């Protein structure tokens, strides 16, 4: 599914309330957010930064440790690309093989229940319970669509903002750098994480986990 940024069951909303009470799930203005990703097992405590160029519908994910970055087109739904700085390479990534963090939007039939308010990273947000295609969890969203915290119902992981910086983003940071070698992700690669992505480049899907896990 197109889940909300760790992985996002019982609460449902009636259709009229659903039509009126669907929050914005992607930022409506430029913003850059630093997140702390906590999971059970190895890799606990990953830091990452996600920036949005709202007018173009582009999202940039800076990978931990300065490995590089990924850009996804959330509005157009086209392919994304990943830049590997050390290798000076750009990998084109089909939409269906982007890591879950690049698929930030719940599906059209997702159900939402408003549960209250909170303050995360010195920013106010509304707590929403979400259910979509058998997956469920909670997320705290600002009025302008910035996710500040998300966790699945099994509480095996959480994404939480540590700083939120509003302001114009440089469009050049969302473009392919020049002078890098470009290659395609071979079809059918059984990736260890992130749907075919190289190991270490995928991030855990915020707020939802498959049923039964």
C-alpha positions, 0 to 999 in steps of 0.5 A: 500500500502507499503507506504513511512515512514507520510502518502507520484497527479497529476504529472506523469512521462513517462515510460522511465523517470520512469525507470531511475529516481527511487530513493533509498528509503531505506538506502544503508549503516548503519545509525541512524536518529532521526525524529520529527513527527508532525500531526494534533490533539492529539500526535502532536510532537512525537519524534522517532528514526529509525536505519538501518542495511543495510547489513541485510536489517533490520530496528529498530524503537525505540518507544517514551518514551522508551516503547520498539522497533520494528524490521522489515525485509525490504529485506526478507519481513518476519514477524517482532517483537515488544519488550515491555520493561516494560512487558518484552515481545516480540510480533511476528507481521505478515508482513501485520500487521506491522505499516505503518512506517515499510513498507517504500518502495513504490510499483513497479509501483510508479511514481516519479518526481524530484522537486529540492534539499534541506538541512535537518538536515545538510544533502543534499537531493533531493525532489521527488514527489511520486504517488502510488495507488492513494496516493501522496506526497513529500519526500526528500531523500539522494542519499543513500536512507535516508528519511529526510522529508516526507509529504502528499499532504493534509499537515496534517502531516510531518516527518522530520529528526532532526539528521542523524548519519552514522556509523556501527550499532550493529547487537545485537540491531536488535535481539530478547532479551533473557529472554523475554516472546514471544506471537503471535498477535491474528488473527482478532484483530481490532486494533485502529491503525497500522493494529491490533497493540496495541494502542500507538505502531503504528506511523503515515504513513509518507508522504501519506494519503488515497484519500478523507481524 
